[in-house]
Amino acid sequence: MKTLLSRRGALGFAVLSACALAVAAMRPRAPQEDSGALKALSYPRTIVLVRHAEKDVEPKDDPNLSETGAQRAKRLSDMLAKSGVTHAFATEYQRTQQTLSLLSVACGVNVQVVPARSADTLLSALDSLPRNAIAVVAGHSNTVPMLVEKLSGGQTKVKIDESEYDRLFVVTQWGPGKEARVVELRY
């Protein structure tokens, strides 16, 4: 009886060892120091772009959101609060920061302020996002179209009229040199 148990024990040990070796062989290896391979590790990622919500007419240089704009900002927050937002970006203008204020609180993220005239700085920050990041960007009627075009690899060109505040663009990037997908929504 003792011999039978030790044979079964030895067989069980051999099977478990073989399984462990097989699993270890299937485990992905650490990436080599190849910048292309490391770059690919930051995909996919999703970037949501909106123009700031409706603004007051005064003060002209940096107005707050109007009552209608505050309602739209709340709608944006309600819409994206449970979507897993990991990053938020706005320009130095109050209207863009206020557009993301409720959302940033709901998601527990800080709004990173990037100057409106520094598109390259914003694009660099977006390019540095980690894998599976979901970022929301509040910009302007003249910056959001350019960002959508650049983030989509030139595949999507849009124009936002001065009277439009309800357009939302979801850009999903799959990797360097791969086509990005853009979905346009209204909110």
C-alpha positions, 0 to 999 in steps of 0.5 A: 500500500505504501508503494502505491501511494508513493507511486501515485504521489510521484506521478502527481508531482510529475504531472504538476511539474509538467503543468508548471513548466508548460504554463511558464513557457506560455507566459509572455516574456518581458519586452526587449528594450525596443522602443517600438515594443515598449510603445505598443504597450501603451495601447489601446487607449481612449481619448474623449474630446469635447468643446467647452460647454456654453459660456457667459458673455462677460467677462470677454477674456475668460467667461464662466459657464452660463446656466445652460453650460453648467447643465451641459457640464453636469450631463457630461459628468453623468454620462462619463462618471462610470466609464473609468476616466483616468485623466482629464485635460483642460486649457487655462480658460475657466470655461474648459475647466468648469466643463470638466469640474463635476466629472473630475470629482466624480472620477477622482481625477485632477484636471491637468491644465495645458495652455490652449496654444500648446497643442504639442504639449497636450498631444505629448501628454496624451501620447504618454498615457498608459495602456487602457487609459481613458482621458477626457479633453475639454478644448475650444471650437478651434482646437478640438478639430485639430486634436481629433485630426491628429489623434486619428492619424489624419483620418478624421477631419471635423469642423465645429461651428461657433454655436455648437457645444454638444459634440463629443468625439471618442478616439480609440487608438490601437497602436503606433501606425495603426488606424484609430477609430473615431465615434462622434456623439452628441450630448 
